[in-house]
């Protein structure tokens, strides 16, 4: 999660010529100079002017930390967290993070927040975690802002950052802002404004925004209901690999909604979606096999897909139960074998694939 120690550049006091004079730094550190103590710790961490010695580095970090140097306190906490140069102790890591955080050290505030959110070294407390994330984000810590968007999406800092990025043309921020307006998260609920931002992102090939926009046209929520427009955006998103859009596109072809009915195309897109593990598509594909829509009727394959989808979907489970009564013992065994094979293929694909372009 956290990177290991990096040079504490704010405290490096290299003499003329740009070379670190180890002996001068050590002498000053031994006389109690806190800046020199941090620099000496850096020398031991990196092996600059002396042999690398993590345990010695921690000793000098502690001396500076005890003199109230926030950077040293933060780094000492990190040493305890990783067990670098000292025995790992998450409780002491939190102790030193807090010391630095209370002085306004943004990186330490982020680490303290993460400790509260994960319950490592301190009792888990989301409200405390959000509090320290907010403090770090207010100082411009991008990592803290990212975590804050997950833990407290309605936080004004997150909303402001999203709005700024969206206005600057960031397609992911535009999609996210559309979601905010659709859900009323951090802003007043406004379906029309949601559609406006989704459209901006969709025109930049954001697959999720295209999917959301298609749903809006399909339902008429925030946009004039249009099966043609819904189909248009589902197809764009489906081509980019969005499983949900592939499923809806397949169903649109099967039903002839927004496009001429074409069961072969419908089956093709439902299969693409099902291969990604989309539960709705898995059930729909089973129905295609059962009814012979775009494929030769095959109740064994229908049962296999119902079986997979039925794990998460009650309708698919009912379809499987209804079909189960009609299968022979041999067919049921074959269906279970196909179901296992299909499930393994889906899991393998999910484990290796990367997200399609524009999908987030």
C-alpha positions as CSV (number, residue, x, y, z in Angstrom):
1,X,0.0,0.0,0.0
2,X,2.6,2.5,1.1
3,X,6.0,3.0,-0.7
4,X,9.2,2.4,1.3
5,X,11.4,5.2,2.5
6,X,12.4,7.7,-0.1
7,X,15.0,10.6,0.3
8,X,13.8,13.3,2.7
9,X,14.7,16.0,0.3
10,X,13.3,18.8,2.5
11,X,16.0,18.0,5.0
12,X,19.0,17.2,2.9
13,X,21.8,19.7,3.5
14,X,24.4,18.8,0.9
15,X,27.6,20.9,1.2
16,X,29.0,22.8,-1.8
17,X,29.7,20.6,-4.8
18,X,26.5,18.6,-4.2
19,X,28.2,15.8,-2.2
20,X,26.9,14.6,1.2
21,X,29.6,15.1,3.9
22,X,28.7,12.2,6.1
23,X,31.1,13.2,9.0
24,X,29.8,16.7,9.1
25,X,26.2,15.5,9.2
26,X,27.0,13.0,11.9
27,X,28.8,15.5,14.1
28,X,25.9,17.9,13.8
29,X,23.4,15.1,14.5
30,X,25.3,14.0,17.6
31,X,25.1,17.6,18.9
32,X,21.4,17.4,18.7
33,X,20.7,19.1,15.4
34,X,17.3,17.6,14.4
35,X,17.7,18.4,10.7
36,X,21.1,16.7,10.7
37,X,19.5,13.7,12.5
38,X,17.0,13.2,9.7
39,X,19.7,13.6,7.1
40,X,21.9,11.1,8.9
41,X,19.0,8.7,9.0
42,X,18.7,9.1,5.2
43,X,22.4,8.4,4.8
44,X,22.1,5.1,6.7
45,X,18.9,4.2,4.8
46,X,20.5,4.8,1.4
47,X,24.1,4.0,2.1
48,X,25.2,7.6,1.3
49,X,28.7,8.3,2.6
50,X,28.5,5.1,4.8
51,X,27.4,1.6,4.7
52,X,23.7,1.0,4.6
53,X,22.4,0.3,8.1
54,X,18.6,0.3,8.6
55,X,18.8,-0.2,12.4
56,X,21.1,2.8,12.8
57,X,18.8,4.8,10.5
58,X,15.9,4.1,12.8
59,X,17.9,5.2,15.8
60,X,18.5,8.7,14.3
61,X,15.0,8.9,13.0
62,X,13.7,8.4,16.5
63,X,15.9,11.1,17.9
64,X,14.5,13.6,15.3
65,X,11.0,12.3,15.9
66,X,11.3,12.8,19.6
67,X,12.3,16.4,18.9
68,X,9.0,16.9,17.1
69,X,10.1,16.6,13.4
70,X,7.0,15.6,11.6
71,X,8.8,14.1,8.6
72,X,10.9,11.9,11.0
73,X,7.7,10.9,12.9
74,X,6.0,9.9,9.7
75,X,9.0,7.9,8.5
76,X,9.5,6.2,11.8
77,X,5.9,5.1,11.7
78,X,6.5,3.7,8.3
79,X,9.5,1.8,9.6
80,X,7.3,0.2,12.3
81,X,4.6,-0.6,9.7
82,X,7.1,-2.5,7.5
83,X,9.4,-3.8,10.1
84,X,12.3,-1.9,8.4
85,X,15.3,-1.6,10.7
86,X,13.1,-2.5,13.7
87,X,10.6,-5.1,14.8
88,X,7.2,-4.6,13.1
89,X,4.7,-3.0,15.4
90,X,1.5,-1.6,13.9
91,X,0.4,0.1,17.1
92,X,3.6,2.1,17.3
93,X,3.3,2.8,13.6
94,X,-0.1,4.5,14.3
95,X,1.4,6.3,17.3
96,X,4.0,8.0,15.2
97,X,1.7,8.6,12.3
98,X,-0.6,10.4,14.6
99,X,2.2,12.6,16.0
100,X,3.1,13.7,12.5
101,X,-0.6,14.0,11.4
102,X,-1.4,16.3,14.3
103,X,1.3,18.6,13.0
104,X,-0.4,18.7,9.6
105,X,1.8,16.3,7.8
106,X,-0.3,15.2,4.8
107,X,1.4,11.8,4.1
108,X,1.0,10.9,7.8
109,X,-2.6,11.9,7.8
110,X,-3.2,9.6,4.8
111,X,-1.4,6.7,6.6
112,X,-3.3,7.3,9.8
113,X,-6.6,7.4,7.8
114,X,-5.7,4.1,6.2
115,X,-4.9,2.6,9.6
116,X,-8.4,3.5,10.8
117,X,-10.1,2.3,7.7
118,X,-8.3,-1.0,7.7
119,X,-8.2,-1.5,11.5
120,X,-4.4,-2.1,11.4
121,X,-2.7,-0.9,14.6
122,X,-5.9,0.7,15.8
123,X,-9.6,-0.1,16.2
124,X,-11.4,0.2,12.9
125,X,-13.2,3.5,12.7
126,X,-14.6,4.7,9.4
127,X,-15.5,8.2,10.7
128,X,-11.9,8.8,12.0
129,X,-10.6,7.4,8.7
130,X,-12.7,9.8,6.7
131,X,-11.7,12.7,9.0
132,X,-8.0,12.2,8.4
133,X,-8.5,11.5,4.7
134,X,-10.3,14.8,4.4
135,X,-7.4,16.6,6.2
136,X,-4.9,15.1,3.8
137,X,-7.0,15.8,0.8
138,X,-7.4,19.4,1.8
139,X,-3.6,19.6,1.5
140,X,-3.7,18.2,-2.1
141,X,-2.8,14.6,-1.3
142,X,-4.1,12.8,-4.5
143,X,-4.1,9.4,-2.9
144,X,-6.2,10.6,0.0
145,X,-8.6,12.2,-2.4
146,X,-8.9,8.9,-4.3
147,X,-9.7,7.0,-1.1
148,X,-12.0,9.7,0.1
149,X,-14.1,9.3,-3.1
150,X,-14.5,5.6,-2.2
151,X,-15.2,6.0,1.5
152,X,-17.2,9.2,1.4
153,X,-18.3,9.9,-2.2
154,X,-20.5,12.8,-1.2
155,X,-17.7,14.7,0.5
156,X,-17.6,18.3,-0.8
157,X,-13.8,18.0,-1.6
158,X,-14.5,14.9,-3.8
159,X,-17.5,16.6,-5.5
160,X,-15.4,19.7,-6.2
161,X,-12.5,17.6,-7.6
162,X,-14.9,15.6,-9.8
163,X,-16.6,18.8,-11.1
164,X,-13.2,20.4,-11.9
165,X,-11.9,17.3,-13.7
166,X,-15.2,16.9,-15.6
167,X,-15.2,20.5,-16.8
168,X,-11.6,20.0,-17.9
169,X,-12.8,17.2,-20.1
170,X,-11.9,14.1,-18.1
171,X,-14.3,11.4,-19.4
172,X,-14.2,9.3,-16.2
173,X,-15.0,12.4,-14.1
174,X,-17.8,13.3,-16.5
175,X,-19.2,9.8,-16.1
176,X,-18.9,9.9,-12.4
177,X,-20.5,13.3,-12.2
178,X,-23.4,11.9,-14.2
179,X,-23.7,9.2,-11.7
180,X,-23.8,11.7,-8.9
181,X,-26.7,13.6,-10.5
182,X,-28.5,10.4,-11.1
183,X,-28.2,9.3,-7.5
184,X,-28.2,12.7,-5.8
185,X,-24.8,11.9,-4.2
186,X,-23.2,15.1,-3.1
187,X,-25.4,17.1,-5.4
188,X,-29.1,17.6,-5.9
189,X,-30.6,14.8,-7.9
190,X,-31.1,15.8,-11.5
191,X,-31.6,13.1,-14.2
192,X,-31.3,15.6,-17.0
193,X,-28.0,16.9,-15.7
194,X,-26.9,13.3,-15.4
195,X,-27.7,12.6,-19.0
196,X,-25.8,15.8,-20.0
197,X,-22.6,14.6,-18.3
198,X,-23.0,11.0,-19.5
199,X,-23.3,12.3,-23.1
200,X,-20.1,14.3,-22.8
201,X,-18.3,11.2,-21.5
202,X,-20.0,8.8,-24.0
203,X,-18.8,11.0,-26.9
204,X,-15.3,10.3,-25.6
205,X,-15.8,6.5,-25.8
206,X,-16.4,6.0,-22.1
207,X,-18.2,2.6,-22.2
208,X,-19.8,3.0,-18.8
209,X,-21.2,6.4,-19.7
210,X,-22.6,4.9,-22.9
211,X,-24.2,2.2,-21.0
212,X,-25.8,4.6,-18.5
213,X,-26.9,6.9,-21.4
214,X,-28.6,3.9,-23.1
215,X,-30.4,3.1,-19.9
216,X,-31.7,6.7,-19.7
217,X,-33.0,6.5,-23.3
218,X,-34.6,3.1,-22.6
219,X,-36.4,4.2,-19.5
220,X,-37.0,7.9,-20.4
221,X,-35.4,9.0,-17.2
222,X,-33.7,12.3,-17.9
223,X,-34.0,11.9,-21.6
224,X,-36.8,11.4,-24.2
225,X,-37.6,7.7,-24.4
226,X,-36.1,6.3,-27.5
227,X,-35.4,2.6,-28.3
228,X,-33.3,3.7,-31.3
229,X,-31.0,5.9,-29.2
230,X,-30.8,3.2,-26.5
231,X,-29.7,0.7,-29.1
232,X,-27.2,3.2,-30.6
233,X,-25.4,3.7,-27.3
234,X,-25.6,0.1,-26.2
235,X,-23.9,-1.0,-29.4
236,X,-21.1,1.6,-29.0
237,X,-20.5,0.4,-25.4
238,X,-20.8,-3.3,-26.3
239,X,-18.1,-2.9,-29.0
240,X,-15.8,-1.5,-26.3
241,X,-16.5,-4.7,-24.3
242,X,-19.0,-3.6,-21.6
243,X,-20.8,-6.8,-20.5
244,X,-24.0,-5.1,-19.4
245,X,-24.3,-3.3,-22.8
246,X,-23.6,-6.5,-24.7
247,X,-26.4,-8.2,-22.8
248,X,-28.9,-5.4,-23.5
249,X,-27.8,-5.2,-27.1
250,X,-28.4,-8.9,-27.5
251,X,-31.9,-8.6,-26.0
252,X,-32.6,-5.6,-28.3
253,X,-31.8,-7.7,-31.4
254,X,-33.9,-10.6,-30.1
255,X,-36.9,-8.3,-29.4
256,X,-36.4,-6.0,-32.4
257,X,-36.3,-2.9,-30.1
258,X,-34.6,0.0,-31.8
259,X,-33.3,-2.3,-34.6
260,X,-34.7,-4.9,-36.9
261,X,-35.1,-8.2,-35.2
262,X,-32.1,-10.5,-35.7
263,X,-31.9,-13.5,-33.4
264,X,-28.5,-14.5,-34.7
265,X,-27.0,-11.2,-33.8
266,X,-28.9,-11.3,-30.5
267,X,-27.3,-14.7,-29.6
268,X,-23.9,-13.4,-30.6
269,X,-24.0,-10.5,-28.2
270,X,-25.6,-12.4,-25.4
271,X,-22.8,-15.0,-25.7
272,X,-20.1,-12.2,-25.5
273,X,-21.8,-10.9,-22.3
274,X,-22.3,-14.3,-20.8
275,X,-18.6,-15.2,-21.4
276,X,-17.8,-12.3,-19.1
277,X,-20.1,-13.7,-16.4
278,X,-23.0,-11.3,-16.7
279,X,-25.8,-13.1,-14.8
280,X,-28.7,-11.6,-16.9
281,X,-26.9,-12.6,-20.1
282,X,-26.3,-16.2,-18.8
283,X,-30.1,-16.6,-18.1
284,X,-31.0,-15.0,-21.5
285,X,-28.6,-17.3,-23.3
286,X,-30.2,-20.3,-21.6
287,X,-33.6,-19.1,-22.9
288,X,-32.1,-18.8,-26.4
289,X,-31.0,-22.4,-26.2
290,X,-34.4,-23.5,-24.8
291,X,-36.4,-21.6,-27.4
292,X,-34.1,-22.0,-30.4
293,X,-33.5,-18.3,-30.8
294,X,-30.4,-17.7,-32.9
295,X,-29.2,-21.2,-32.2
296,X,-30.4,-24.8,-32.5
297,X,-32.6,-25.8,-29.6
298,X,-30.6,-27.6,-26.9
299,X,-32.2,-28.1,-23.5
300,X,-29.0,-29.5,-22.1
301,X,-27.1,-26.3,-22.8
302,X,-30.1,-24.3,-21.6
303,X,-30.0,-26.1,-18.3
304,X,-26.2,-25.5,-18.1
305,X,-26.6,-21.7,-18.4
306,X,-29.6,-21.6,-16.1
307,X,-27.5,-23.5,-13.6
308,X,-24.7,-20.9,-13.6
309,X,-27.0,-17.9,-13.6
310,X,-29.3,-19.4,-10.9
311,X,-26.5,-19.0,-8.3
312,X,-27.2,-15.2,-8.3
313,X,-30.6,-14.9,-10.0
314,X,-34.0,-16.3,-8.7
315,X,-35.6,-16.2,-12.2
316,X,-32.8,-18.2,-13.7
317,X,-33.0,-20.6,-10.7
318,X,-36.7,-21.1,-11.4
319,X,-36.0,-21.7,-15.1
320,X,-33.6,-24.4,-14.1
321,X,-36.1,-26.0,-11.7
322,X,-38.8,-26.0,-14.4
323,X,-36.5,-27.6,-17.0
324,X,-35.0,-30.1,-14.5
325,X,-38.4,-31.9,-14.4
326,X,-38.2,-32.5,-18.2
327,X,-34.6,-33.8,-18.4
328,X,-33.5,-37.4,-18.4
329,X,-30.8,-38.5,-15.9
330,X,-28.3,-38.6,-18.7
331,X,-29.1,-35.1,-19.9
332,X,-28.9,-33.8,-16.4
333,X,-25.4,-35.2,-16.0
334,X,-24.3,-33.8,-19.3
335,X,-25.8,-30.4,-18.4
336,X,-23.9,-30.4,-15.1
337,X,-20.6,-31.2,-16.9
338,X,-21.2,-28.4,-19.4
339,X,-22.1,-26.0,-16.6
340,X,-18.8,-26.8,-14.8
341,X,-16.8,-26.3,-18.0
342,X,-18.5,-23.0,-18.8
343,X,-18.1,-21.7,-15.2
344,X,-14.4,-22.5,-15.3
345,X,-14.0,-20.7,-18.6
346,X,-15.7,-17.6,-17.2
347,X,-13.5,-17.7,-14.1
348,X,-10.3,-18.0,-16.2
349,X,-11.3,-15.1,-18.4
350,X,-12.1,-12.9,-15.5
351,X,-8.8,-13.7,-13.9
352,X,-6.7,-12.7,-16.9
353,X,-8.6,-10.0,-18.8
354,X,-8.0,-6.3,-18.5
355,X,-10.8,-3.8,-18.5
356,X,-11.9,-2.8,-22.1
357,X,-11.1,0.7,-23.3
358,X,-13.3,3.3,-21.7
359,X,-14.8,0.9,-19.1
360,X,-14.3,2.0,-15.5
